[in-house]
Amino acid sequence: MLSPTRRLIFAASAYCAVSIFAQPPMTRLNPLITKVVEGVSEERIAATMKKLESFGTRYVLSEKNNPTHGIGGAQHWIFDEFKSYSPRLQVSYDTFTLKKSQRIPEDTELSNVVAVLPGTINKDRYVIVSGHYDSIASRRTPAGSGAQPSDEGPRSAAETDPSAPGVADDASGTAAVMELARVMSQYEFDKTIVFIAFTSEEIGLNGSTNYAKKAHEQNMQIEAVLNNDIIGSDVSGDGLSANNHLRVFSEGPEDSPSRALARYTKEIAERYLPSMTVDLIFRRDRFGRGGDHTSFVREGYAAVRLTTPSENYANQHSATDTFANASVPYTARVTRMNGAVLASLALAPKAPVVSRVRPPQAPGAATGTTASAPVPAPVAAGTTGGRQGGAAAGGAGAAGGRGAQFLARGKSGYDAALRWLAPNPEADLAGYAIVIRSTTAALWEREIYVGNVTEFTLPDVSIDDVVFGVKAIDKDGNPSLVSAYDQAPLNLPQAATPPVGQPARQQ
């Protein structure tokens, strides 16, 4: 027997199946996205990983002016490579100063390397793919050589090993970013794509923190950040391998922007590379670990971490993180997955708006939307009248909390009345699809294409028992991120001290 929730979802889909709507765009592989996926070269990825290894170390305090050794040589080589790919790429250094600290004996100037591929339609909307090119290795005793590394790293330069090849962590992620810049710069996309090789990830996420803070201050409309960190190994330290899987970590709550991006990543990556499986990990990162995506989450942006399930802790942050211990084929497959998701996002229409923008919050707090320009107050949608076209969502029994004017119980009090805003829709917009899942499901379970309208009512469906979302779809079938209807979190008091057994600070 079906559960009440399952019956509701079935009833909604059955109702829409017998109604007459505009036909949805065909679900098919987009030829341009397929070209991006197929254009990724395993040989070039291998060459990039070897080249980054050849600098010996890319530690933030290593040589700045030696073209063949140290972080400076690596930085300039990455810059020159970006420049060589296409005149369409706008390549620059994003320079900042790392202040003197326990780890850094004096103020140090560092640079992220950034390549921008301007969009043709939504130039002011950005999708980002990133990795970090700095490396670090701790001096280890034999007893500690197999321990899981900590992102705290050495506490001083004297504790670092002079050899830090950093191939899996994170020449692999940098190689993916560079290869995608090479391939994708040969084509045009609606939105602007940013390819970033971050620095100073290993000693506090400083490069990404600098970039994300400036992006927030400049009100950049960043739709998504795909951060690739440790995608270069496919055999873990215990000898196990999951080389047809990829982990995607995302910050909560259930329908945060980052979770929407994670679900999108799984859908699109598996569509274009069905031999690979995306494992959604609904937490910010691995325990005791951190990555550059966190810097963007702190600023209210949707950001996820892509990483291998087959980590070798003995090699990470050590002199043995070498090309010989890496897997180029696995890195290439993950790069292709990135390319599919990135291209789909860059071609897709803007996501519909289902709530007002709220200020960004720190990781662990609920975030309702990405940082962007203020959204206007809801207005009458003015779409097709009648039950199929959707009654006004402000009827009896409006949903409480966030999104109250966008999701309600309809005129009857027992329907699901959905509204959304679509300011300045794209010329190639085909329409919208409502997605539904049970409150305990990780993925969307039903999709109902409703055409080019901005409100819709599902009769006899309780808004309390399922989760609703809506996405835009263009005429080529490219879907936007899903905008979910969720509730405002309770303002619970913060504990004065962390729970017993938990660290007082997370990186």
Order of alpha helices (4+ residues) and beta strands (2+ residues): alpha-alpha-alpha-alpha-beta-beta-beta-alpha-beta-alpha-beta-beta-alpha-beta-alpha-beta-alpha-alpha-beta-beta-beta-beta-beta-beta-beta
